[in-house]
Amino acid sequence: MNRTAASLAALAALSAPTPAAHARPVAHARPVAHAGLVGPPGPHTCRSQKLPGRTLFQAGPLRAFWVSFYDRSVSGPHQEALACPHHFGRPVVLYDPGPFNYVRAGHFRIVGSRLGFLVHDQGFDNGSETDVGWLDLHTREVRFGLVNAGENADPGDPLLPEERVAYAFAPDGSTAIIAGTECQVVAVLPMPKKPPHRFSRLGRPVVLFTAQHGGLDDSSLTITATAVSWRTVAGVAASAPWPGVKSVTTSQGGGCGE
């Protein structure tokens, strides 16, 4: 599968569209000030019965949803993925790539005190990216990081397999992934030691292991403060120390697709 086809497959594997010129998103958790629909902006709280958007995931009071609205500042479409951790307060923006981008978010899963998710955005003209992220359900902190920077990737940006991504979270928020199917990459997106602000990106993936012919059970993935562990589909256990290690490859694809 070529890179463009893979991006389209990743887009289809998640959840919801509307038009898009690609811009790198900025991680943030600002209050929602728009209605998510065509029309004038209007504030909404998580308690509002008229809170718009398509529900992507719900568990008790927790709701993750997608909105598409007409952005008058640029005279064009705008999409975001958001969440309400509780019935009070305002929704948290999980992912906003800016106007003129399709956004699909999915693979939501509650892991401890965090809501994990995958997100893919596709520019109207060109460009795309796939990210893994989480929302802290207590502090409302949001983090996400690049898995695949798409066709307009800069040198050094990751281009890990994106057709399937499993994730696990360390206590500090560092995020382990197993990416891919036929070729699989085990990597960690580290939590920044001194982030510029509360809502910013995870670090670039550090590749710990590459299984050129697949065979890893991605549901077995775990990460602690000192190691990442997984099993093969045959049940053989494996692990790699973490942190304080370098990538085992300098390949943007993590050793896959070379």
SVG drawing of the C-alpha trace seen along z (x, -y; Angstrom):
<svg xmlns="http://www.w3.org/2000/svg" viewBox="-31 -36 51 56">
<polyline fill="none" stroke="black" stroke-width="0.4" points="0.0,0.0 1.5,-3.4 1.6,-6.2 -1.4,-8.1 -3.5,-5.0 -2.4,-4.2 -3.4,-7.7 -6.8,-7.2 -7.1,-3.8 -6.3,-5.3 -8.8,-8.0 -11.5,-5.5 -10.6,-3.4 -11.5,-6.1 -14.6,-8.3 -16.2,-11.5 -15.5,-14.2 -16.0,-17.8 -13.5,-19.7 -9.9,-20.6 -4.9,-22.9 -3.1,-21.0 -1.6,-22.7 0.0,-20.9 -2.3,-20.9 -1.5,-22.5 -2.3,-20.5 -4.5,-22.5 -7.5,-22.2 -9.1,-25.6 -12.8,-26.0 -15.2,-25.6 -16.5,-29.0 -18.4,-27.9 -21.5,-25.9 -19.9,-23.5 -22.5,-24.3 -22.9,-26.8 -23.9,-30.1 -22.6,-32.5 -20.3,-31.2 -22.0,-30.5 -20.6,-29.1 -21.7,-25.6 -21.0,-23.6 -20.9,-19.9 -24.2,-20.1 -26.0,-21.7 -28.7,-19.5 -28.0,-21.3 -24.3,-20.5 -23.8,-19.7 -21.6,-17.1 -21.5,-13.5 -20.8,-11.1 -17.7,-9.0 -17.4,-7.4 -19.4,-7.5 -19.0,-5.9 -21.1,-7.4 -20.7,-11.1 -17.7,-10.9 -18.4,-11.8 -16.0,-12.2 -17.5,-13.8 -16.7,-15.4 -17.9,-18.8 -17.9,-20.4 -18.8,-24.1 -18.4,-27.0 -15.4,-29.2 -16.2,-32.8 -12.7,-33.9 -11.5,-32.0 -14.8,-31.6 -14.4,-27.8 -15.1,-24.5 -13.5,-23.6 -13.5,-20.3 -12.4,-19.3 -12.5,-16.3 -13.6,-17.2 -14.5,-15.6 -16.6,-16.2 -14.9,-14.3 -17.8,-15.2 -21.3,-16.8 -19.8,-20.1 -17.3,-22.5 -16.8,-23.1 -15.7,-20.6 -12.0,-20.0 -10.5,-20.2 -8.7,-16.9 -7.5,-17.8 -7.8,-20.8 -5.7,-20.9 -7.2,-24.2 -9.6,-24.9 -9.8,-23.1 -8.9,-19.7 -10.9,-16.5 -10.6,-15.1 -11.4,-11.5 -10.9,-10.3 -11.5,-6.9 -10.1,-3.9 -11.0,-5.5 -10.2,-3.5 -10.1,-4.4 -6.7,-3.4 -6.5,-4.2 -7.3,-7.9 -6.7,-8.6 -8.9,-8.5 -6.7,-7.3 -7.5,-7.9 -6.1,-7.9 -6.7,-10.7 -6.1,-11.2 -6.4,-14.4 -6.3,-14.9 -5.8,-18.3 -8.2,-19.4 -5.4,-19.9 -2.7,-17.7 -0.9,-16.6 -2.0,-14.3 -0.9,-12.9 -1.9,-10.2 -1.4,-10.8 -1.9,-9.0 -3.0,-10.9 -4.7,-11.0 -6.9,-13.1 -6.3,-13.1 -9.8,-12.7 -8.9,-14.4 -6.7,-17.3 -8.1,-17.7 -4.6,-17.7 -4.3,-16.7 -1.2,-15.3 -0.8,-13.8 2.1,-12.9 3.0,-11.9 2.8,-8.3 3.0,-9.1 3.6,-12.6 2.1,-11.8 3.2,-12.7 4.6,-16.2 6.7,-14.8 9.9,-16.8 13.2,-15.0 13.2,-13.2 9.5,-13.1 8.1,-9.6 6.4,-7.6 5.5,-4.6 2.9,-2.1 -0.5,-3.7 -3.0,-1.0 -3.2,0.3 -1.9,-1.3 -2.2,0.1 -1.2,-2.1 -0.4,-2.0 0.5,-4.7 3.2,-5.0 2.5,-6.7 4.1,-10.0 2.1,-9.9 4.8,-8.6 3.0,-6.5 4.0,-3.1 2.7,-1.9 2.8,1.1 2.2,-0.2 1.5,1.9 0.4,5.4 2.6,7.2 5.6,5.2 5.3,4.0 7.2,1.3 7.4,1.0 8.1,-2.6 7.6,-5.1 6.5,-8.7 8.1,-10.3 6.5,-12.8 8.5,-16.1 10.5,-16.8 9.9,-20.5 6.9,-21.2 6.4,-24.8 2.8,-24.6 0.4,-22.1 -1.1,-21.2 1.6,-20.2 2.9,-17.4 4.5,-14.2 8.1,-13.6 8.9,-11.9 8.8,-8.1 11.8,-6.2 11.8,-2.9 12.6,0.0 12.0,3.0 11.0,3.8 9.3,7.1 9.8,7.2 7.3,10.0 4.8,9.0 3.7,11.6 3.3,9.3 0.2,9.4 -0.5,5.7 -3.1,6.3 -0.3,7.4 1.5,4.1 2.3,2.5 4.7,-0.3 6.0,-1.1 8.5,-3.7 11.4,-1.4 10.3,0.9 8.0,1.7 6.7,5.2 4.8,7.3 4.2,10.8 4.3,12.5 1.1,14.2 2.7,17.4 2.9,16.2 6.6,15.5 7.3,12.6 9.7,9.7 10.6,6.4 12.9,3.4 14.3,1.0 12.9,-2.5 13.8,-5.4 17.4,-6.4 17.7,-4.6 18.0,-5.6 16.1,-4.4 17.3,-1.1 16.9,-2.6 17.2,-6.0 14.6,-5.0 11.6,-7.3 9.5,-4.1 10.9,-2.5 12.5,0.2 9.2,0.9 8.6,0.1 12.3,-0.2"/>
</svg>
